[in-house]
């Protein structure tokens, strides 16, 4: 499979455990954030998003937390499954700025059965 | 189902040759992005278009790379001449930008073109 980055942060968890993936973003003007999942050989796939007027958003088995004070995002995956194994990216976007969608370096999640 | 389609999926070419990668965005999407993914740099934004007009191509080496949208259903990324350091996976993504009134939304990615320049 394809790995992204020679120094990609990694997280290894047991099946059924909860996973927390962290991301520090750089632009204080960013007002929209997305978590993507990338499986080997595929393009990034949208998981969940959050706008800066919120600090928490929940989806199916996933929760995103946003702390604008310290410019930090986290993705929580409940009851992690082997199919969750992938590289996870956070992306930031500034609606009032250039509107670029800028990606972080990614975290590789491995779920052990 | 609606998806971003990229062709070719794989391309091996010799240094100095021209390479053209194509992308069909999701119908109705007004924003198209080109990204390059490498092990060392991760996902880098090369260029993006809104309503077919280039908004930002500052991430793209201008001397050899060019990006265009001949029409709303086709985006192209061309490298001429190609070099070994261009070897990477190139992703196209499309989405709905803020001009739709909904604010920015997620970008949907294609499967990518894996380019190898030898």
Interface residues (C-beta under 8 A of the other chain):
Chain A: X2 X3 X4 X5 X6 X32 X34 X36 X42 X43 X44 X45 X46 X49 X51 X89 X93 X95 X98 X99 X100 X101 X102 X103 X104 X105 X106
Chain B: X4 X31 X33 X35 X37 X39 X40 X42 X43 X45 X48 X50 X55 X56 X89 X91 X93 X95 X97 X98 X103 X104 X105 X106 X107 X108 X109 X110 X111 X112
